[in-house]
């Protein structure tokens, strides 16, 4: 164990001592290098949390020899875990999981055979990313439904994708959409289509308007994607959805990602074993996790520790707190 030189006259050791400054720098970077918070360092070293925090953040403050010795011992015990940032990923990258393959297969079939299909998955399952990617690569029309949509707004969105005028009544815009699609057929993907249905007894006029477009054009594919509420509406909805039900030829229900899929997604991040386990468990939790949670959490962790920094349980917990605070702030601004 290296020995730090301290003043013997009872005063605090010099804040300019090279050893002291090196130890202070280590504390400031310990989250990045080891995935530890200052609170964790204090607890593991057996020191007062406030003292450790002051030492890390106050340039002219140096604690007593006993605290310095404990922190130095912990530094030596942990060793140097710093990694080359260039060898690690800075964000969660798109990976062709089994669910992505299913989604794209249904989209291709609907596009090539001019049929209607439904893709059902829990919120955060990765539907949106896969559908947007397919639409970009295959010149499909991608629409993310909104519960506040009117039929006119829905038709205007589609007309805009087709390069048609969005002026006029809902009926006139719909006629432009139909005419354009007859001349230049394109697959239409409606994401979060459950928002066009409402509850089992709610209005179905908006989603029925899409069925009407599909019927009138005849030579296009239509994909409806949404949460399990969409499946309930399609299979067990009101009689007014009977025509829509009869036209759906393919329905797939997405399952949580498998272990191999999650392992591929997490490859390239500097994770402790405990952190990897936590992320895997939450990624397959359809109620409190999912792929959307995983993407947001990884991004927040990288913001905290930097690319190549160690992501530990403590870092995940802090990232979770940041995401909750951000969500509360956004809701408060609405």
C-alpha positions in Angstrom: 0.0 0.0 0.0 1.4 3.4 -0.9 1.9 5.9 1.8 0.5 9.5 1.5 2.6 12.3 2.9 0.6 14.3 5.5 1.5 17.4 7.5 2.4 16.6 11.0 1.5 19.9 12.6 -2.2 19.0 13.1 -3.4 21.0 10.0 -5.1 19.5 7.1 -2.7 18.0 4.5 -1.9 20.3 1.6 -4.7 20.3 -1.0 -1.9 20.6 -3.6 -0.2 17.3 -2.6 0.2 15.2 -5.8 -1.0 12.1 -4.0 -4.0 13.9 -2.6 -5.0 15.4 -5.9 -4.7 12.0 -7.6 -7.0 10.5 -5.0 -9.4 13.3 -5.5 -9.4 12.8 -9.3 -10.1 9.1 -8.7 -13.1 9.9 -6.6 -14.5 12.3 -9.2 -14.2 9.6 -11.9 -15.1 6.6 -9.8 -18.6 6.4 -11.4 -17.1 6.2 -14.9 -14.2 3.9 -14.0 -16.0 1.5 -11.6 -19.7 2.3 -11.8 -19.8 3.4 -8.2 -21.5 6.4 -6.6 -19.7 8.4 -3.9 -22.3 7.0 -1.5 -21.2 3.5 -2.4 -17.5 4.4 -2.0 -18.2 5.8 1.4 -20.1 2.8 2.5 -17.6 0.3 1.2 -14.6 2.2 2.6 -16.3 2.7 6.0 -16.3 6.5 5.8 -18.8 9.3 6.3 -20.7 10.0 3.1 -20.6 13.8 3.5 -16.8 13.7 4.1 -16.2 11.7 1.0 -18.5 14.0 -1.1 -16.7 17.1 0.2 -13.3 15.6 -0.6 -14.4 14.9 -4.2 -16.1 18.2 -4.8 -14.4 20.8 -2.7 -10.9 21.7 -4.0 -9.5 23.0 -0.8 -11.0 20.4 1.6 -8.9 17.4 2.7 -10.2 15.0 5.3 -8.1 13.4 8.1 -5.4 10.8 7.6 -7.7 7.9 8.5 -10.2 8.7 5.8 -7.5 9.3 3.3 -6.0 5.9 4.1 -9.3 4.1 3.8 -10.1 5.7 0.4 -6.6 4.9 -0.8 -7.0 1.2 0.3 -10.2 1.0 -1.6 -8.7 2.5 -4.7 -5.9 0.0 -4.7 -8.3 -2.9 -4.0 -10.5 -2.0 -7.0 -7.6 -1.5 -9.3 -7.8 0.3 -12.7 -10.9 -0.8 -14.7 -10.8 2.1 -17.1 -11.4 1.0 -20.7 -10.9 2.4 -24.2 -14.1 4.1 -25.1 -13.6 3.3 -28.7 -14.1 -0.4 -28.0 -17.6 0.2 -26.5 -21.0 1.3 -27.9 -22.5 4.6 -27.0 -26.1 3.7 -27.5 -28.4 0.7 -28.0 -28.1 -0.3 -31.7 -30.9 -1.8 -33.8 -30.7 -5.6 -33.7 -32.7 -8.0 -35.8 -34.4 -9.9 -33.0 -36.9 -12.7 -33.6 -39.7 -10.2 -33.1 -38.2 -7.9 -35.7 -38.1 -10.8 -38.1 -41.8 -11.6 -37.4 -42.8 -7.9 -37.9 -41.0 -7.6 -41.1 -42.3 -10.9 -42.4 -45.9 -9.8 -41.9 -45.2 -6.4 -43.5 -43.6 -8.0 -46.6 -46.6 -10.4 -46.9 -49.2 -7.7 -46.6 -47.3 -5.5 -49.1 -46.7 -8.2 -51.7 -50.1 -10.0 -51.4 -52.2 -6.9 -50.8 -53.7 -8.3 -47.6 -54.5 -6.8 -44.2 -52.5 -7.9 -41.1 -52.3 -7.1 -37.4 -49.3 -7.0 -35.2 -50.0 -7.2 -31.5 -47.4 -6.5 -28.8 -47.1 -4.9 -25.3 -46.0 -1.3 -25.0 -42.3 -1.0 -25.3 -41.8 -4.2 -27.3 -39.9 -2.5 -30.1 -42.8 -2.5 -32.6 -42.4 1.2 -33.5 -38.6 1.0 -34.3 -39.1 -2.1 -36.4 -42.0 -0.7 -38.3 -40.3 2.7 -39.0 -37.3 0.9 -40.2 -39.3 -1.3 -42.6 -41.3 1.7 -43.9 -38.1 3.7 -44.7 -36.5 0.8 -46.6 -39.7 -0.1 -48.5 -41.3 3.2 -49.2 -44.2 2.3 -47.1 -46.5 4.9 -45.4 -46.0 4.9 -41.7 -48.6 6.6 -39.5 -48.4 6.7 -35.7 -52.0 7.1 -34.6 -53.1 9.6 -32.0 -56.2 9.2 -29.8 -57.2 12.8 -30.7 -57.2 12.1 -34.4 -60.3 13.0 -36.4 -60.9 11.2 -39.7 -59.8 14.3 -41.5 -56.5 14.5 -39.6 -55.9 10.8 -40.3 -56.6 11.3 -44.1 -54.4 14.5 -44.1 -51.5 12.6 -42.7 -51.7 9.9 -45.4 -52.3 12.5 -48.1 -49.2 14.3 -47.0 -47.1 11.1 -47.4 -48.5 10.7 -50.9 -47.7 14.3 -51.8 -51.3 15.2 -52.2 -53.1 18.4 -51.2 -54.4 18.3 -47.6 -57.0 21.0 -48.1 -60.7 20.3 -48.3 -63.2 18.2 -46.4 -62.5 14.7 -44.9 -64.3 13.1 -47.8 -62.5 15.1 -50.5 -59.1 14.3 -48.9 -60.0 10.6 -48.7 -60.9 10.6 -52.4 -57.4 12.1 -53.2 -55.8 9.4 -51.0 -57.7 6.6 -52.8 -57.0 7.9 -56.3 -53.3 8.3 -55.5 -53.0 4.8 -54.0 -54.8 3.3 -57.1 -52.2 4.9 -59.3 -49.2 4.3 -57.0 -49.9 1.5 -54.5 -48.0 1.6 -51.3 -48.2 -0.3 -48.1 -49.9 1.6 -45.2 -48.7 0.9 -41.7 -50.8 2.3 -38.8 -48.9 2.0 -35.6 -50.7 2.3 -32.2 -53.9 1.5 -34.1 -55.6 0.6 -30.9 -55.9 4.4 -30.3 -58.3 4.5 -33.4 -60.7 2.1 -31.8 -61.3 3.3 -28.2 -62.7 0.8 -25.7 -65.0 -2.1 -26.7 -68.0 0.1 -26.8 -66.3 3.2 -28.2 -66.4 4.7 -31.7 -64.8 2.6 -34.4 -65.4 5.2 -37.2 -61.7 6.2 -37.5 -60.4 2.6 -38.0 -63.3 1.8 -40.2 -62.3 4.7 -42.5 -59.0 2.8 -43.1 -60.9 -0.3 -43.9 -62.9 1.7 -46.4 -59.7 3.0 -48.1 -58.3 -0.5 -48.2 -61.5 -1.8 -49.9 -61.7 1.0 -52.4 -58.1 0.8 -53.5 -58.0 -3.0 -53.6 -54.4 -3.4 -54.5 -52.6 -2.3 -51.3 -51.5 -3.9 -48.1 -52.6 -2.5 -44.7 -50.8 -3.3 -41.4 -52.4 -2.4 -38.1 -50.1 -2.6 -35.1 -50.9 -2.0 -31.5 -51.2 -3.2 -27.9 -53.3 -6.2 -26.8 -56.3 -3.9 -26.7 -56.2 -3.9 -30.5 -56.5 -7.7 -30.5 -59.5 -7.5 -28.2 -61.1 -4.9 -30.4 -60.5 -6.9 -33.6 -61.5 -10.4 -32.3 -64.2 -9.4 -29.7 -65.2 -5.9 -30.7 -68.6 -4.5 -31.6 -70.5 -5.7 -34.7 -69.5 -2.6 -36.5 -66.0 -4.0 -36.8 -67.2 -7.2 -38.5 -66.0 -6.0 -41.9 -62.6 -5.2 -40.6 -62.3 -8.6 -38.8 -63.2 -10.4 -42.0 -60.4 -8.8 -43.9 -57.5 -9.5 -41.6 -55.5 -12.4 -42.9 -52.5 -12.4 -40.6 -52.3 -11.8 -36.9 -49.1 -12.2 -34.9 -48.7 -11.7 -31.2 -45.2 -10.7 -30.1 -43.5 -12.4 -27.2 -40.9 -10.8 -24.8 -37.4 -10.9 -26.3 -35.4 -14.1 -25.7 -32.2 -14.4 -23.8 -30.1 -14.5 -27.0 -31.8 -11.3 -28.3 -31.1 -9.5 -25.0 -27.5 -10.7 -24.9 -26.9 -9.4 -28.5 -28.4 -6.0 -27.5 -26.2 -5.7 -24.4 -23.0 -6.7 -26.2 -20.6 -3.8 -26.4 -21.4 -2.1 -23.1 -19.1 -2.1 -20.0 -21.5 -3.9 -17.6 -20.9 -5.5 -14.3 -22.4 -9.0 -14.0 -25.0 -7.7 -11.6 -26.0 -4.9 -13.9 -26.2 -7.3 -16.9 -28.6 -9.5 -14.9 -30.8 -6.5 -13.9 -31.0 -5.3 -17.4 -31.9 -8.7 -18.8 -34.6 -9.2 -16.2 -36.2 -5.8 -16.8 -36.0 -6.1 -20.6 -38.4 -9.1 -20.6 -40.7 -7.5 -18.0 -43.7 -6.5 -20.1 -45.2 -4.5 -17.2 -42.2 -2.5 -15.7 -39.6 -2.8 -18.4 -39.4 -3.8 -22.1 -37.1 -2.8 -24.9 -38.1 0.9 -24.7 -37.2 1.0 -21.1 -33.9 -0.7 -21.9 -33.1 1.8 -24.6 -33.9 4.8 -22.4 -32.0 3.3 -19.4 -28.8 2.5 -21.4 -28.8 6.0 -22.8 -29.2 7.6 -19.4 -26.4 5.3 -18.0 -24.1 6.4 -20.8 -24.9 10.0 -20.0 -23.8 9.4 -16.4 -20.6 7.4 -17.0 -19.7 8.1 -20.6 -18.9 5.7 -23.4 -16.9 2.8 -22.0 -17.7 3.7 -18.4 -18.7 0.9 -16.0 -22.5 0.5 -15.8 -23.3 -1.0 -12.4 -26.4 -1.5 -10.3 -25.9 1.9 -8.7 -25.7 3.6 -12.1 -28.8 1.9 -13.3 -30.7 3.0 -10.2 -29.5 6.6 -10.7 -30.5 6.4 -14.4 -33.9 5.1 -13.4 -34.4 8.0 -11.0 -33.4 10.5 -13.8 -35.9 8.9 -16.1 -38.7 9.1 -13.5 -37.9 12.8 -12.8 -37.9 13.6 -16.5 -41.2 11.9 -17.0 -42.8 13.8 -14.1 -41.4 17.0 -15.5 -42.8 16.4 -18.9 -46.2 15.6 -17.5 -46.1 18.7 -15.3 -45.5 20.8 -18.4 -48.4 19.3 -20.3 
